[in-house]
Amino acid sequence: MGSWRHCHILPPNYRRGMEKYRAVLFDMDGVIVDNHRFHEEAWIDFCKQYGIHLTAEDYKLRINGRTVTEVVQFVFSGRAQAITPAEVKQYSEEKEAAYRALYGPHLARTHGLLPFLDRLKAANIPMAVGTSAPTANVEFTLDGLGIRHYFQSIIDENGVTKGKPEPEIYLKSAAALGIPAEDCLVIEDALSGIKAGQNAGSGVLAMATTHTEEELRAVHPTGIAPDFTQLVFEDWFDA
């Protein structure tokens, strides 16, 4: 990704005047953990086993942010015989088990995450996770990092019928916290997730863990940052 000394962090709240956010809705992959390359490697290896050519660019632009069920259906869409629900389940579990085996030895929080969570908790700002990941990956990540207790709501792929960029997951997350979606800050890394937050009417902070600053600017998030160490808390929330 290169040095962030010259990264321009977009000014927060440029769509909201001086209003501050009342809740935070976190994506998980690429936000709570910087795990993009492990998912990418797992998908490329999985596809290779089944004679499917998948590139890193394909992953970034067409797969990242979607549910594993949607991705399995997508990568097998060129097959003459339609994929069955049983095969979708089998392939989904196979790929995600491979991902967890790859990433397990490297599992770590994104830089600055824990102090940010502690600051939100101290300010009584409610937090939720809205992720396209399956339940097994949520348990692997949140329990593996010991941070589940920070979140008042956790919704994974099983909690929605329409994946990102549809806003369902963030609308449900906001409702679970009892906060209007427009008063929530969504933190995302994927283009589809950024659009989901925008479609929900929320502000969106884009983490540049997966996409370049230029790619993120093209979808007009409320702000862009490389990780949580670059955020000025008072710019976004009442301290």
C-alpha positions as CSV (number, residue, x, y, z in Angstrom):
1,M,0.0,0.0,0.0
2,G,3.0,2.3,0.5
3,S,3.6,5.1,3.1
4,W,0.6,6.9,4.4
5,R,2.6,10.1,5.2
6,H,0.9,11.7,2.2
7,C,-2.5,10.1,2.6
8,H,-5.3,12.7,2.7
9,I,-7.9,11.7,5.2
10,L,-11.2,13.2,4.0
11,P,-12.7,15.6,6.5
12,P,-15.4,13.8,8.5
13,N,-19.1,14.8,8.5
14,Y,-18.9,16.8,5.3
15,R,-22.4,15.6,4.6
16,R,-23.7,16.3,8.1
17,G,-22.5,19.8,8.9
18,M,-21.3,19.7,12.5
19,E,-23.5,16.8,13.7
20,K,-21.7,13.9,15.4
21,Y,-22.4,10.2,15.1
22,R,-24.3,8.4,17.9
23,A,-23.3,4.8,17.1
24,V,-20.8,2.8,15.1
25,L,-21.5,-0.2,12.7
26,F,-18.4,-2.2,12.0
27,D,-17.8,-4.4,9.1
28,M,-15.5,-7.3,10.2
29,D,-13.1,-8.5,7.5
30,G,-10.8,-5.7,6.4
31,V,-11.9,-3.5,9.3
32,I,-11.6,-5.3,12.6
33,V,-8.9,-7.5,11.1
34,D,-6.7,-6.6,8.1
35,N,-7.1,-10.0,6.5
36,H,-7.7,-9.2,2.8
37,R,-4.7,-11.1,1.5
38,F,-5.7,-14.3,3.3
39,H,-9.2,-14.4,1.9
40,E,-7.8,-13.6,-1.5
41,E,-5.3,-16.4,-1.3
42,A,-7.9,-18.9,0.0
43,W,-10.4,-18.0,-2.8
44,I,-7.7,-18.3,-5.5
45,D,-6.5,-21.6,-4.2
46,F,-10.0,-22.9,-3.8
47,C,-10.9,-21.9,-7.4
48,K,-7.7,-23.5,-8.8
49,Q,-8.7,-26.8,-7.2
50,Y,-11.9,-26.8,-9.3
51,G,-10.3,-25.5,-12.5
52,I,-11.6,-22.0,-12.2
53,H,-9.3,-19.1,-13.0
54,L,-9.6,-16.3,-10.4
55,T,-7.2,-13.3,-10.2
56,A,-6.5,-10.9,-7.3
57,E,-8.2,-8.2,-9.3
58,D,-11.3,-10.4,-9.7
59,Y,-11.3,-10.9,-5.9
60,K,-11.0,-7.3,-5.1
61,L,-13.6,-5.9,-7.5
62,R,-16.1,-8.8,-7.8
63,I,-15.9,-10.9,-4.6
64,N,-14.8,-8.9,-1.6
65,G,-17.7,-7.9,0.6
66,R,-20.1,-10.5,-0.7
67,T,-21.3,-13.5,1.3
68,V,-19.6,-16.8,0.8
69,T,-22.8,-18.2,-0.5
70,E,-23.0,-15.5,-3.2
71,V,-19.4,-16.0,-4.1
72,V,-19.7,-19.7,-4.5
73,Q,-22.7,-19.3,-6.8
74,F,-20.7,-16.6,-8.7
75,V,-17.5,-18.6,-9.3
76,F,-19.5,-21.7,-10.4
77,S,-21.9,-19.7,-12.6
78,G,-20.1,-20.8,-15.8
79,R,-20.7,-24.5,-15.0
80,A,-23.1,-26.3,-17.4
81,Q,-25.0,-27.9,-14.6
82,A,-26.5,-25.6,-12.0
83,I,-24.9,-25.8,-8.5
84,T,-27.1,-27.4,-5.9
85,P,-27.8,-26.0,-2.4
86,A,-25.9,-28.9,-0.9
87,E,-22.8,-28.1,-3.1
88,V,-23.0,-24.4,-2.1
89,K,-22.9,-25.4,1.6
90,Q,-20.1,-27.9,1.0
91,Y,-17.9,-25.5,-1.0
92,S,-18.6,-22.6,1.3
93,E,-17.5,-24.6,4.3
94,E,-14.5,-25.9,2.5
95,K,-13.3,-22.4,1.5
96,E,-13.8,-20.8,4.9
97,A,-12.0,-23.7,6.7
98,A,-9.1,-23.1,4.4
99,Y,-9.2,-19.4,5.1
100,R,-9.2,-19.9,8.9
101,A,-6.3,-22.3,8.6
102,L,-4.3,-19.7,6.6
103,Y,-5.1,-16.7,8.8
104,G,-5.2,-18.4,12.2
105,P,-1.5,-18.0,12.9
106,H,-1.7,-14.4,11.9
107,L,-5.0,-13.3,13.6
108,A,-4.6,-9.8,14.9
109,R,-6.6,-6.6,15.4
110,T,-6.2,-3.8,13.0
111,H,-3.8,-1.1,14.2
112,G,-5.5,1.1,16.8
113,L,-8.7,-0.9,17.1
114,L,-8.6,-1.7,20.8
115,P,-8.0,1.9,22.0
116,F,-10.8,3.0,19.6
117,L,-13.2,0.5,21.0
118,D,-12.3,1.5,24.6
119,R,-12.9,5.1,23.7
120,L,-16.3,4.4,22.2
121,K,-17.2,2.3,25.2
122,A,-16.2,5.1,27.7
123,A,-18.3,7.6,25.7
124,N,-21.3,5.2,25.8
125,I,-21.5,5.0,22.1
126,P,-23.1,1.7,21.1
127,M,-21.4,-0.6,18.6
128,A,-22.5,-3.3,16.3
129,V,-20.9,-5.7,13.8
130,G,-22.6,-6.2,10.4
131,T,-20.6,-8.6,8.3
132,S,-21.1,-10.8,5.2
133,A,-19.0,-13.5,6.9
134,P,-20.4,-16.8,8.1
135,T,-21.0,-17.4,11.8
136,A,-17.9,-19.7,12.1
137,N,-15.7,-16.8,10.9
138,V,-17.3,-14.4,13.2
139,E,-16.6,-16.7,16.2
140,F,-13.1,-17.3,15.0
141,T,-12.4,-13.6,14.8
142,L,-14.3,-11.9,17.6
143,D,-13.8,-14.7,20.1
144,G,-10.2,-15.3,19.0
145,L,-9.5,-11.6,19.6
146,G,-11.5,-11.5,22.8
147,I,-13.6,-8.5,21.7
148,R,-17.1,-9.8,21.4
149,H,-18.2,-8.0,24.6
150,Y,-17.8,-4.6,23.0
151,F,-20.7,-5.1,20.6
152,Q,-24.4,-4.9,21.4
153,S,-25.4,-6.5,18.1
154,I,-23.6,-8.9,15.8
155,I,-25.3,-9.8,12.5
156,D,-23.6,-12.1,10.0
157,E,-24.6,-13.6,6.6
158,N,-27.3,-15.7,8.3
159,G,-29.1,-12.5,9.5
160,V,-29.9,-11.1,6.1
161,T,-31.6,-12.1,2.9
162,K,-29.8,-9.5,0.7
163,G,-26.1,-9.0,0.8
164,K,-24.1,-5.8,0.4
165,P,-24.4,-3.4,-1.4
166,E,-28.0,-3.8,-0.3
167,P,-28.4,-1.8,2.9
168,E,-30.3,-4.5,4.9
169,I,-27.4,-5.5,7.2
170,Y,-26.8,-1.9,8.3
171,L,-30.4,-1.0,8.6
172,K,-30.9,-4.1,10.8
173,S,-27.7,-3.3,12.8
174,A,-28.9,0.3,13.4
175,A,-32.4,-0.9,14.5
176,A,-30.8,-3.4,16.9
177,L,-29.0,-0.5,18.6
178,G,-32.2,1.6,18.6
179,I,-30.4,4.4,16.6
180,P,-31.5,5.8,13.3
181,A,-29.2,4.6,10.5
182,E,-28.5,8.2,9.5
183,D,-27.0,8.8,13.0
184,C,-24.6,5.8,12.6
185,L,-21.1,5.7,11.3
186,V,-20.4,2.6,9.2
187,I,-16.8,1.5,9.0
188,E,-16.0,-0.5,5.8
189,D,-13.2,-1.5,3.5
190,A,-15.1,-3.1,0.6
191,L,-16.7,-1.1,-2.2
192,S,-19.9,-3.1,-1.9
193,G,-19.9,-2.5,1.9
194,I,-19.3,1.3,1.4
195,K,-22.3,1.4,-0.9
196,A,-24.4,-0.6,1.6
197,G,-23.7,2.0,4.3
198,Q,-24.5,4.8,1.9
199,N,-27.7,3.1,0.8
200,A,-28.7,2.8,4.5
201,G,-28.2,6.6,4.8
202,S,-25.3,6.3,7.2
203,G,-21.9,8.1,7.1
204,V,-19.2,5.8,6.0
205,L,-15.5,5.7,7.0
206,A,-13.5,3.7,4.5
207,M,-10.5,1.8,5.7
208,A,-7.8,1.5,3.1
209,T,-6.9,-2.0,3.9
210,T,-8.2,-3.5,0.7
211,H,-8.5,-0.7,-1.8
212,T,-6.3,2.2,-2.7
213,E,-7.2,5.7,-1.6
214,E,-7.9,6.5,-5.3
215,E,-10.3,3.6,-5.6
216,L,-12.1,4.6,-2.3
217,R,-12.4,8.2,-3.3
218,A,-14.3,7.1,-6.4
219,V,-17.2,5.9,-4.3
220,H,-17.3,9.1,-2.1
221,P,-17.1,7.8,1.5
222,T,-17.5,10.3,4.3
223,G,-13.8,9.8,5.2
224,I,-10.8,7.6,4.5
225,A,-8.2,6.3,6.9
226,P,-5.4,3.6,6.8
227,D,-6.3,2.3,10.2
228,F,-7.7,3.4,13.6
229,T,-4.6,5.2,14.7
230,Q,-5.3,8.1,12.3
231,L,-8.7,9.1,13.6
232,V,-9.4,12.1,15.8
233,F,-12.2,10.9,18.0
234,E,-13.7,14.3,18.6
235,D,-14.1,14.9,14.9
236,W,-16.6,12.1,14.7
237,F,-18.2,11.7,18.1
238,D,-19.0,13.7,21.2
239,A,-16.2,12.9,23.7
